[in-house]
Amino acid sequence: MRKSVLLALAGAGLFVAALDAYVVVTLLPAMMGDLGLSIERFEQATPIVTGFLAGYVVAMPLLGAYSDVRGRIPIYAACVAAFAFGSIITATSGLWMFAGLPWLVAGRFVQGLGGGGLVPVSLALAADLYRDRSRTFALGAVAGLQEAGSVLGPVYGATLAAAAAMTGGWRFVFWLNVPLAAICGAGLVASGRTAKPAAPGVRRSFVDWPGAALLGAGLGALVLALYPDDPEHRAINALFLPAFAGAVILLAAYAWRQSRNLEPLIPRELLRTRAFAGVATANVLIGAALMVALVDVPLLGRLVFNLDQLASGLLLTQFLVGVPVGAVVGGRLAGRFGDRATGAMGIALSGLAFLQMSGWSSSELSLRIGPLRQADIALAICGLGFGFVIAPLTSAVLALTRAQSHGLATSLVVLARTMGMLIGLSALTAFGLYRFHQILGTPVLTDPDIGDRVKHLERLVAAAFLQEYREIFLIAAAMCLLTAAVIAFALRPPRTSGGT
């Protein structure tokens, strides 16, 4: 019972942090207005998003490995404290003497550090507390809470800000993080004093801090390089060249140190295994395919189905609900059928859903199977497939490592998926802009009436967008099916998977 309470508290803190990962999606206009930024120059708000992502990516390998040395609960408490402190900085941006945008970006970065550290530490804690079939279910439950937080973040932010309009609006959302984080952190520390892990193991002796710093800084620079800051006008970041060059230099320096260090940050035996290489590759592909759904489905609703902003966002609801549900169910299935079968089946299911979506027409939302829209069914299946694969891939990597490296191992799994999402977002923007202009070309409009000419152009633009998204969905389907093949090749059969 004590273990389940400990896991629930760890998952609750991760859930709160995950809410804030995407909470700014609906709060950005109000935040920009309070800071004196023009809503017409929306790209000015990009650092608010990239600041959190940079902290998130930098923290995962550092704090995941550090928890292997100092223990999960102390590092979890430190991450929760950093998240709460970042929330205070964010909530006070633009007030009194505090500078507007730089102070806000700094707050989001500190929030990202805390939130990013919570991901591997919570997953590693689940792996420490449970073994065998129970482990994959525990991993799925924690991952499900994280994904549920990400799903509910935008709605949570908008609802809470509206309800607290008289007491700070969007600032209240971040102030509320402080007591929530304190409850989760204090509860975990109090419960953890008497909880015994299922596999205590021997802690790592130390962390290669110079190597960890090089890896974290390199990944942070890569985040800055890959995130598109003005996608309506250019496919790459304005600072792409210097940021990418810096990332290459820093990561090359890390690789050099990794090859020479007697006890490197990432154990060499882990890097040499087929399963780890397969899981890392699979997670990069999964992250890229995931961005196709998260970015293109709402855009398709606005530009092709002529939905308003709220309706286009709600179009993604079935997908977003499917991911956390699939994460929990996938953990249960992996314990029964093995990591390889569950992971490959899950992502193949998403691939088939994308394949169906690649044939969508402009009247897709009017097609129904009984009382349900055909598009909603496809999106729900796609989300379930992405959820199914989370716990099996995490469990497969944990089976390769000793208990003293669980924090590092889980951070590498999540890190690969996060980097895949960033690479996918950058590539998706570049390809989308290129194909749209290529498909549309230079329209020849011969309609005598100006109104008819405008309507004709609108139809041509909508058709170009539809063709572009069909092709992107087809690419996503191919990536998912390739991922299924990678998982089937890289992971061991059920009788030896999951650490049994």
Residue pairs with C-beta under 8 A, 6 or more apart in sequence:
2 191
2 194
2 195
3 129
3 130
3 195
3 198
5 191
6 125
6 129
6 188
6 191
6 192
6 195
7 125
7 126
7 129
7 130
7 138
7 141
7 142
9 184
9 187
9 188
9 191
10 76
10 121
10 122
10 125
10 126
10 142
10 184
10 188
11 122
11 141
11 142
11 145
11 146
12 145
12 184
13 76
13 80
13 118
13 122
13 181
13 184
13 185
13 188
14 118
14 119
14 122
14 142
14 145
14 146
14 149
15 145
15 146
15 148
15 149
16 83
16 149
16 177
16 180
16 181
16 184
17 83
17 111
17 114
17 115
17 118
17 149
18 115
18 145
18 146
18 147
18 148
18 149
18 150
18 153
19 149
19 150
19 152
19 153
19 156
19 157
20 52
20 83
20 87
20 111
20 115
20 153
20 174
20 177
21 52
21 56
21 115
21 149
21 150
21 153
22 150
22 153
22 154
23 153
23 154
23 156
23 157
23 173
24 31
24 48
24 49
24 52
24 108
24 157
25 153
25 154
25 157
26 154
26 155
26 157
26 158
26 161
27 157
27 158
27 161
27 170
27 173
28 42
28 45
28 48
29 39
30 161
30 169
30 170
31 45
31 48
31 104
31 170
32 38
32 39
32 42
32 44
32 45
33 39
34 94
34 170
35 93
35 94
35 100
35 101
35 104
36 94
36 100
37 44
37 45
37 100
37 101
38 44
43 229
43 230
44 101
46 227
46 229
46 230
47 101
47 105
48 101
48 104
48 105
48 108
49 108
49 227
50 223
50 224
50 227
50 229
51 105
51 106
51 108
51 109
51 112
52 108
52 109
52 111
52 112
52 115
53 112
53 223
53 227
53 418
53 422
54 109
54 112
54 220
54 223
54 224
55 86
55 108
55 109
55 110
55 111
55 112
55 113
55 114
55 115
55 116
56 112
56 113
56 115
56 116
56 418
57 112
57 116
57 216
57 219
57 220
57 222
57 223
57 415
57 418
57 419
58 112
58 113
58 116
58 216
58 217
58 219
58 220
59 79
59 112
59 113
59 114
59 115
59 116
59 117
59 216
60 116
60 117
60 119
60 120
60 411
60 414
60 415
60 418
61 212
61 215
61 216
61 219
61 265
61 408
61 411
61 412
61 415
62 117
62 207
62 212
62 213
62 215
62 216
63 75
63 78
63 79
63 113
63 116
63 117
63 120
63 121
63 407
63 411
64 117
64 120
64 121
64 124
64 407
64 408
64 409
64 410
64 411
64 412
65 204
65 207
65 212
65 265
65 407
65 408
65 411
66 75
66 207
66 407
67 75
67 76
67 117
67 120
67 121
67 124
67 407
68 124
68 203
68 204
68 207
68 404
68 405
68 406
68 407
68 408
69 203
69 204
69 205
69 206
69 207
70 203
71 203
72 121
72 124
72 125
72 128
72 192
72 407
73 125
73 188
73 189
73 192
75 117
75 121
75 407
76 118
76 121
76 122
76 125
76 185
76 188
77 185
77 188
77 189
78 117
79 113
79 114
79 115
79 117
79 118
79 121
80 114
80 118
80 181
80 182
80 184
80 185
80 188
81 114
81 181
81 185
82 110
82 111
82 113
82 114
82 117
83 110
83 111
83 113
83 114
83 115
83 118
83 177
83 181
84 114
84 177
84 178
84 181
84 182
85 110
85 114
86 107
86 108
86 109
86 110
86 111
86 112
86 113
86 114
87 107
87 111
87 174
87 175
87 177
87 178
87 181
88 107
88 174
88 175
88 178
89 103
89 104
89 106
89 107
89 110
90 104
90 107
90 108
90 111
90 174
91 107
91 168
91 171
91 172
91 174
91 175
92 98
92 103
92 107
92 171
93 99
93 100
93 101
93 103
93 104
93 107
94 100
94 103
94 104
107 174
119 146
119 410
119 411
119 414
120 407
120 408
120 410
120 411
120 414
121 407
122 142
122 146
123 139
123 142
123 143
123 394
123 406
123 410
123 413
123 414
124 406
124 407
124 409
124 410
126 135
126 138
126 139
126 141
126 142
127 135
127 138
127 139
127 199
127 398
127 403
127 406
127 410
128 197
128 198
128 199
128 200
128 201
128 403
128 406
129 138
129 195
129 197
129 198
130 137
130 138
130 198
131 198
131 199
131 499
132 335
132 498
132 499
132 500
133 335
133 336
133 498
133 500
134 335
135 335
135 395
135 398
135 498
135 499
136 331
136 332
136 334
136 335
136 339
136 391
136 392
136 395
136 498
137 328
137 331
137 332
137 335
137 391
138 331
139 331
139 390
139 391
139 394
139 395
139 398
140 327
140 328
140 329
140 330
140 331
140 332
140 334
140 390
140 391
141 327
141 328
141 331
143 327
143 331
143 390
143 391
143 394
144 324
144 325
144 327
144 328
144 331
144 387
145 324
147 323
147 324
147 327
147 387
147 390
148 324
151 320
151 321
151 323
151 324
154 313
156 173
157 170
157 173
160 172
160 173
160 176
161 169
161 170
161 172
161 173
164 172
164 173
168 175
197 403
199 403
200 403
201 402
201 403
201 404
202 402
202 403
202 404
203 404
204 404
204 405
205 263
206 263
207 265
208 257
208 261
208 263
208 264
208 265
210 257
211 254
211 257
211 258
211 261
211 264
211 265
212 265
214 250
214 251
214 253
214 254
214 257
215 250
215 251
215 254
215 265
217 250
218 246
218 247
218 249
218 250
218 251
218 253
218 254
219 247
219 251
219 415
219 419
221 243
221 244
221 246
221 247
221 250
222 243
222 244
222 247
222 251
222 419
222 422
223 422
224 237
224 239
224 243
225 237
225 239
225 240
225 243
225 244
225 247
226 237
226 422
226 423
226 425
226 426
227 237
227 422
227 425
227 426
228 234
228 235
228 236
228 237
228 425
228 426
228 429
229 237
229 238
230 238
231 429
231 433
234 433
235 426
235 429
235 430
235 433
235 434
236 426
236 429
236 430
237 243
257 264
258 264
258 265
258 266
258 268
265 408
266 408
266 412
267 401
267 405
270 276
270 400
270 401
270 405
270 409
271 277
273 400
274 489
274 490
275 396
275 397
275 399
275 400
275 490
275 491
275 492
276 397
276 400
277 490
278 486
278 487
278 489
278 490
278 491
279 393
279 396
279 397
279 413
279 416
279 487
279 490
279 491
280 412
280 413
280 416
281 416
281 486
281 490
282 343
282 347
282 389
282 393
282 483
282 486
282 487
282 490
283 393
283 413
283 414
283 416
283 417
283 420
284 416
284 417
284 419
284 420
284 423
285 420
285 479
285 480
285 482
285 483
285 486
286 347
286 386
286 389
286 417
286 420
286 480
286 483
287 416
287 417
287 418
287 419
287 420
287 421
287 422
287 423
287 424
288 420
288 421
288 423
288 424
288 427
288 428
288 479
289 350
289 354
289 386
289 424
289 476
289 479
289 480
289 483
290 386
290 417
290 420
290 421
290 424
291 421
291 424
291 425
291 428
292 354
292 424
292 428
292 472
292 473
292 475
292 476
293 316
293 319
293 354
293 379
293 382
293 383
293 386
293 476
294 316
295 425
295 428
296 428
296 432
296 469
296 472
296 473
297 315
297 316
297 319
297 379
298 312
298 313
298 315
298 316
299 312
299 465
299 469
300 312
300 315
300 360
300 465
300 466
300 469
301 307
301 311
301 312
301 313
301 315
302 308
302 309
302 312
303 461
303 462
303 465
304 362
304 462
304 465
304 466
304 469
305 312
305 315
305 362
305 364
305 365
307 315
315 375
315 379
316 379
318 376
318 377
318 379
318 380
318 383
319 379
319 380
319 382
319 383
320 383
321 380
321 383
322 379
322 380
322 381
322 382
322 383
322 384
322 385
322 386
322 387
323 383
323 384
323 386
323 387
324 387
325 383
325 384
325 387
326 346
326 383
326 384
326 385
326 386
326 387
326 388
326 390
327 387
327 388
327 390
327 391
328 387
329 384
329 387
329 388
330 342
330 343
330 346
330 387
330 388
330 389
330 390
330 391
330 392
331 390
331 391
333 342
333 388
334 342
334 343
334 391
334 392
334 395
334 498
335 498
337 494
338 392
338 493
338 494
338 495
338 497
338 498
339 392
339 393
339 395
339 396
339 399
339 491
339 492
339 494
339 497
339 498
340 392
340 396
340 487
340 488
340 491
340 492
340 493
340 494
340 497
341 494
342 388
342 389
342 391
342 392
343 388
343 389
343 392
343 393
343 396
343 484
343 487
343 491
344 484
344 485
344 487
344 488
345 388
345 484
346 384
346 385
346 386
346 387
346 388
346 389
346 392
347 385
347 386
347 388
347 389
347 480
347 483
347 484
347 487
348 385
348 480
348 481
348 484
349 381
349 382
349 384
349 385
349 388
350 381
350 382
350 383
350 384
350 385
350 386
350 480
351 385
351 476
351 477
351 478
351 479
351 480
351 481
351 483
351 484
352 381
352 477
353 378
353 379
353 381
353 382
353 385
354 382
354 473
354 474
354 476
354 477
354 480
355 473
355 474
355 477
356 378
357 375
357 378
357 379
357 382
357 473
357 477
358 470
358 471
358 473
358 474
358 477
359 470
360 375
360 466
360 469
360 470
360 473
361 466
362 462
362 463
362 466
364 374
364 375
365 373
365 375
367 373
367 374
367 375
368 374
369 377
385 480
389 483
389 487
392 487
392 491
393 413
393 487
394 410
394 413
395 497
395 498
395 499
396 491
396 492
396 497
396 498
397 409
397 410
397 412
397 413
398 406
398 409
398 410
398 499
399 492
399 497
399 498
399 499
400 409
401 408
401 409
428 472
431 472
431 475
432 468
432 472
435 467
435 468
435 471
436 464
436 465
436 468
439 464
439 467
439 468
440 460
440 461
440 464
443 456
443 457
443 460
445 453
445 456
445 457
447 453
447 456
491 497
